[in-house]
């Protein structure tokens, strides 16, 4: 699917509870994980979980979150989620040219892959030139690497055995943070699959390293390697003995020998497993907070509060006016509603977000109004001029009447042609918070005469509609966040892979006839290009401020609630530095088990 990582593709964010397909994030298993713990050799381990099975072990093709890659891969740089600063990872240092068009990275000495083979500059060049920049390989990474109005890609070349040079066509302010933290992949294991074509002329790389691949064949460079994958049960990671990091005394890191992700589709089950001691960590949703808070001491755990979460949750309408095989993607009657800005604004005013916070989120959240995370220096607050849509049903009705809608004798909203205003709202099934939000939205909109058919769907069905068939009317989902707005550039470029409210067909999909881009939509894309090339921070902030003003005026996304970032972690883990940006285990290499 195409909604992960905003594409905040900063994969080094360890276990951030992503508000997306799986929303309430780190949840756990249907079978008792304690059984696995007792059956296995007692080594320092962490047992957590996810809501669904991994879809691939091939990073460039991954379009879901959470995923395995933050544990098994690293890039040239990483981010410190205490300080928000960029830090060295596989590269020990970097240097910009005076004109800011070149950056040279120097790799650490002695780097190795998990199979013991040397990790070299050749792997870096292969990863970028043969995979990320290769148009034959469909990957969302390439959207973020495109630069300026020309959408040109960087040039990557080897200088010598330890140095690699990246050249950009114009100054690109977020290049270091946005573009050089992607996983470096093993040339010796993957090069042949990129060169070799299948019967359709596509690289066999596209079928490489699926979830049916034996874990010992997945070559990695991160703190952990895959040890075992039992479908619908668990993913097991083992410490990578060739990982480069060392502790203060020169000891190998990470300290935790094994990580177990249990797989379950019920957040209620995960809560039971955590309370029974089978799990070591649990994302704390608002409906669990009060219950868990009184059990902290007895359960020997602590609930960490990182403040507002970095991600976004929103409702969006399908604004695509195009046709596929001669058939409109969206019913033309409904498409006219959705593409009327007053209609979208009315829906925003009709949604009672404060009641949503009080009831669904138990007071553990704040209204959300921007696509940019509140932690980002580029966030525009309502106090500084960002438009907000506080609950105002009268304002909603006023906007609808202004746009030509009217009410019939039964107080139902109809359009100028007399069509009853009714649409379906989709989300992923199995997420209690998401489902409660959808139910409230259905109720709130009924008060202004709109009938909403709220339909939670199985994950695979849901994502196919949103990203492949484009057969949907309205949807509720989310995206991750972070410090750098450009990490979400492919949400806002009209041709971006995550431009989901008006999605252009992606590589390999059927063409769409009559696809249109609204002027405001094009303007947001241009502002993201301008901001990326602006090196003056003051000017850059103003450009992003303008982009936020336009998004809130035109509402391609109707933002809902920003929950607090809360996680419960057993007290036996030492070295937790919890943050909303990275969660509890972003510094996994430093964390120790004390018993």
N, C-alpha and C positions, 0 to 999 in steps of 0.2 A: 504494500500500500504506500501511499504517498504523503503521509502526514507526519512523519516522525521528525523529531529534532528541529524543528521549526524552520527549516531543516536544521535546526541548531545541531549541526552535524558535529559539534564538538564532542567526539566520542569519548574523550577522557573524563567526562562527567560521571563519576561512579555512582550508579544506582540512584540517580535522581528520580523521585517519584513522578513519572511523566504523565501529563494529563492528556491522554490521548486514547488510543484504543483501550489500553488497560487501565487508564486513569488512576485508580487507587493503588497502583503499583505493587510494592513488594509484598505479595500475599502468597499463601502457601497451600499445602498438599492435601490430597484426599486420603492417602495412606499415611500412617503415622511416621513422621520422619525420625522419631526416636528409635524406631526399629532399625532404620538404616544406620543411625549413629552407633547403636550398640553392636550391630553386626560387623561394622567396619573396625579396623584397627583404630585405637584411640589416639589420634594425633590432633594437634591444634586445628580446629576447624570452625567454620562459620556456616550455619544453616539458615538460609533465607528462602525466598521463593518468587515465583512469577505466576501470572494468571493464565498463560498459554504456552504451548510449545514453541521453541525457536523455529523460524521459517527457513533459515539458511545459515550456513557457516561461512558464506562468501561475502565479505564486508561490502564491496562496491555494489552488490545487488540487494543489500538489505534495505527494506523500507518499513521497518517496524521498530518500536521501542516498548519496553526495554529489550536489549539484545546482549549477546555474549561478548561483544567486541571490546568494551572498555576493560575487561579483565584479561583479554588475551593479546591485545595489540597496543602499541604506542606509535606516536609520530615523532617528528623532529622536536616539537615543543609540547608543553602541557600548560595547564593553568593551575595556579594556587588559589583555592577557593576560600582561604582565609584572607588573603590580600587582594585577590582579583588580578594579580600580575601574571604575566607570561613567564614561564621558567623553562630551562633546558630539559630535554628528555633524551632521545637518541642523539640529538646534536648537543654538543657541550657548549657551543657558542655560535654567534651569528654576527654579521657586520653588513650594514647598509652602505651603498655607494652614496656619494654626495648628492646626486640627483634623485635619490630614492627610487630608482628604477631597477636596481639590482640588490639582491641580498644573498650573501654567501654563508652557508652553514658548514661548520666543521663537525664531523661525527666524532663520537667518543672512540677511543681505541679499544680493541678487543671485543666489540659487540658480536653476539652470536644468536643464531636462531635456536628454537627449541630442539632441533635435531643436531645441534652442535656445529652446524655450518656457519662460516663467517657472515655477518651482516655488514654490507659495504655500501659505498656510494652507488654502486651498480644497482643495488636493490631500490634505492631512492629514485634513481632515474627511471628504472623499469616501472615502478609503481605509478609515477606521475605520467610519463610519456606513453607507456604501453597500456595502462589501465584507466586512470582517471581522465586523461586527456584524449583517450581513444574514442572516437565517435561511434565505433562499432560496439562499444560496451555501454549499455544504458545505465547511468548512475547519476543520482542526485548531486553527487560531489561536484560534477562539472558545472552545474548551475552557479555554485558559489565561487568557482574559480574563474568564471567569465568576468571580464573587466571592461568598464566603460561602456559608452554607447555602441562601440564596435563589437562588444561582447567577445573580444579576443581573449585567448587563453595564454597563460604564462609560458615562457620557454624555460625548460629545465635541462641543464647540461652538467656533465662531470668536469671538474677542474683537475682533480687528482684523486688519489685513493681515499682521501678523507674529506675532501671538500666538494660541495655541489652548489651550483649557482642557479638562482631563480631570477628571471628577467620579466618585468611586467611592461606593457605597452604605454602606460601612463602612471603617475603616482596613484597608489592604491592604499589608502590609510589602514584598512583592516587586514592587510595581507598577512602579516606575521601571525596574528591571532586566529584569523579565519581559515587560512589556506595551508598552513604548515603543521597542523596538529593531526591530520588524517593518518590512519595507520599506514605504516610502511609494510609492504607485502613481499614475500620471498620470491625472487626471480627464479631461483633454481628449482622451485616447486611448481611455478605457475607459467613460466615463459612459454613453454611448449603448448600449453592449452590456449594461450592467446593467439599464437601463430597458426595453430591447426584449425581448419574450418570444418563445419558439419555439412550435411547434404544441402542445407539451405544457404550455405556460404557464411554462416555466423560462427564466431569463435566458440570452440567447445568450452572455453572458460565460462560461458553462460550456464553450463550445467555442472561446473566443477564445484566441489565442496558443498554439496547439498547436505541436508540433515541425515541422509543415509550413508554419508562418508564415515568410515571408521575414524574415531577421534584421533588415533595416533598418526593419521595421515594429514591432519590439519597442522601446518607448520606456523608457529607464532613467535612473537618477540616480547609479549607483555609479561606481567608478573605471574600469570597462570597459563596453563595449557589445558585443553580439553582432555579429560580422562575417560568420561563415560556419558552416554546419553541414552536414557530409557524413555521411549516415547510415552507421553502423557504421565510420566512419573517424576523424572528428575534429570538435571544436568549436573555433572560432577566435574569440578576443576581441580587440578593438582598443581602445586607450586612448580614454576618453571625453573629448573636448576641452572639455566644459562642466563637468567635475567640479570641485567647489568647493575642494578642498584645494590649498594652496600650500606650497612648501618654504621653508627658512630665508631664502633670498634672493628670495622672492616668485615663484619659478619654479613652473610647473604640475606637478602630480603626477597620476598616478603616473609614475615614471621609465621603467618598462618599457613599451615601445610595444605589444607583442603577447603574448598568452598562447595557447598551443596545448594543447588536451587531446586526446591520442590515445585512441582507444577500442579496447580489446582484452578478451578474455575469459580470458586466460591470464596468471597472475602469472609463470610461467616466461618467457614471451615478454617481459614488461616488464623482467625482470631482464637478459635478453640485450640489450635495447635500451639500457638504462641503461649497462651495461658497455661497449657499443660506442660510447657517446658520443651516441646519438640522443636521450636524455632527460636533462633537467637535474636531476630529483629522483626519488626512489624511496622509497616506504615500505619500511622494512626489517623484514621478518618474521623470526622467530627462525631459520628454516631458511636464510635468506640472510646472516645477520649475520656468521658466521665468514668466509665467502667474501669479503664486501665489506670487512670490517675490514682485512684484509691488503692490500687494493688501494687504500686511501684515498689514499696519496701518488701512486702510479702513475696512478690514475684522476682525480686532481685534484678530489677531493671530500672532504667531511667527514660522518661519521655523528653526528647530533645525538641526544642522549638526554634526553628530557624527564621521565624518571621514570615511575611508573605511569600508564598511559593513563586517561583520564577516563571511558571508556565501560564498559559491562557486557556480558558474554557469559553466557548461561544456557540451561538446559533448562526448559521449562514443559509442563504437561499441560493439555489442554482440559477445564476444569472446568464447562463450560456444560451444564446439565441440561435445557435447553430442547428443543423440537421445532420443526421447520419443515415445513409441509404435512403434519403428522401424523407425521413421521418423526423419531426422536431424532437430534440432531446427532452424538452420541457413543453408541456401543453401550452400552446400560444396564449391562451386566456390567462393562465397562471403566470406565464413568463412576463406578461405585461404588468401584473401586480408586482412581482418580485423586482422588476427593473424600474419601478417607481420609487424614488428615494423617500417620498413621504410615507409610503407604505412601510418601508423598512424602519424609518424613524418611529412610526406609530407603534410598531411591534416592540421596539426598544422601550418606549415610554410605558407600554402596557405591562411589561414584565416587572414584577415586584421583587427586585433583588434584595431589598432589606429583609423582607419576609423569608426569602430563600436563605439568607445568612442566618436569621434567627432560628428557623425551623430545621432545614436540611443540614446546615453547617454548625448548628448549635452555638452560634455567635463567634465561631472560630474562622472568620474570614472578613474580607473587605470588598466593596464593589470594585469591579475591574473595568477600566475604561480605555486601555491602550494596548497596542500590540507589542510594545516594548516593556520589558521587565522593570519593575520599580527599582531594582538594584542597579540598573544601568545608568551611567551618567547622562545618557541621552533621553531618558524618560521625561516626558512633559506631564506635569501634574495638573489636576483640575484647578488648583490655586493659581497656576501660571497660564491658564487660558484653554485647557483642554475641555472640549464640550462633553457634557455628561447627560445621561438620560435617566434621571431619577424618576421613580414611579409616578406617573401622572396620566391616568386613564382619560381624563377630559382633554388633555393635550393630544393624546393619541386619536381620539374621535375627531377632534378639530382638524388634524392633519389628513385624516382619511376623507372627510367631507371636502376639504380643499382639493384633494386629488381626484375628486369625481365619484368616490364611493358614496353609498347611501344605505339607509336602514329600511328593511321592509316592516310589515306590520307585526312580525314576530321578533323584531329587534335583532334580526340577523343581518350581518353586513353583506351587501351585494355590490357588484361593480356597476358601471354606467350602463352595461348591457343586461343587467339583471342576474348575472351569474353569482351564485352563492360563493362567498369566500371561504374556501376549505382547502387545506393542504395536508400532506403527510410530513411528519417530523421523525427522522430516523436517528438512532444512536446504537451503540453496541450493548447487547444484552449482558446481564450478569454483574453490572456495576450498580450497586444500590444507590449511591449518590447521584450518578448520572440519571438513573431511572426516576428518582425523586424529583430532580430538577425538571425533567421532561413532563412529569405529571403536573407540576405546578405551572409550567408554561402553558400547558393545555388549558388549565383552569383560568389563568390570568387572561389569556387571549379570548376565552369564551365571554369574558366580561365586556369586551368591545365588539362582540358579535362574530368573531372568527372561530371556525371549527378546526381544531387541530387533531389529526389522527396520529397519535404518538405511538411509534412502532419500534421497540428495541429489536435488533436483529442479531443473529449469530455473527461472530466477528468476520469470518471469511465472506459471508454474503454481503455484509455491510461494506467492507472495504472494496469488494468487487464493484458495487454500485457507484461508490464515490470516485474510484480511480480508473476503472476500466469501462464499464457500460455507460457511466455518467447518467444513469437512469434514477434520478432522485429529485425531490422538490426542495426540501429543507432538511438540515442535518444539525446535529450537535456533537461536537468533538473538541479537541484541543491540540495545542502545540507546546513544545517546550520553550524555554526562554534562556536568557543569558545576558552577558554584559555587552556584547557586540551586535548591534542591529543587523549588520550585513550578513550575519550567519543565517538570517531569515530572508535573504534577498530573493530566493526562488519562490517565496510566498507572494512577493509583490511584483516581480517582473511578470508582465502579461504572458510570457511564454515559459515561465518557470514551472518546474515539475510539481510545485506545491501551490500553484495559483488555483486553488480548488474551487473557488466560487465562480470561476469562469475558465474552466480547464481546457487548454488546448490539447489535442491528442498527443500522446507520448509515443516514442519510438516503438514501432510494432503494432500500434493500435490503428483501427479504421479511421480514415480521414473524416473531418467534420466540414460540412459546407455552410458558409454564411456565418462563421465565427467572427464576432465583433468585439472591439475593445472600446470601452467608454472613455471619454476624455479624462475624467478624474482618475480612472484606473491607469491610463497611460502616464498621467502626471506623477502618480506615486512611484511607478517604476523609474521614471526619470530622476526623481529626487533621490532614490536609493543609489543611482549611478553617480549623481553629483556628490552625495555625502561620502561615497567611497573614495572619490578622487580628491576630496578636500582635506588638506593636512592641517589647516588651522582649526583647533578644537572648538573654539567659540563659534565659528561659522558652521562647522559640522553639526554642532548641537542645534543650531537654528534650522538647518535643513531637515534634520530628523523631526524637529518640532513641527515644521510645516507638514511633513508626511503624516504625523499623528493627527493634526487638525483635519486633514482631508479624509483620513480613514474614519474619524468619528463623525464627520459631516455626512459622509456617503454610506457608511455602515456596510461594507462588504462582510464584516463580521460584527455581530451584536454580542459584545463582551458581557459576561455574567458576573462571576464571583471569583475572587482570588483567595483561596483557602490558605490557612497557615501551613507551613511546612513542618510536619510533626512526625517523628519516628521514635519508636521504643526500641531500646537496645539493652541487652543483658549487661550487667555491671562487670562481668568478667572480661570485657574487652577494654583494653587500655590504649589510649592514643586517639580516641574519637575527637574529631574537630568538626562538629556538625555545622552545616550551613545550608541555606535554601538553595544555593547555587550547585552544591555538589552532594548534598545528602550526608549520610553518616559515614560512608566508606570511600570517599573520594581519594583519601590518602591510605588506601588499603595496604600498601607496602610497609607502612610504619606501625600498623595496628598489631597488638599482641593479645594473646589469650593468657589470662593470669592464673587459671587453675588447670 
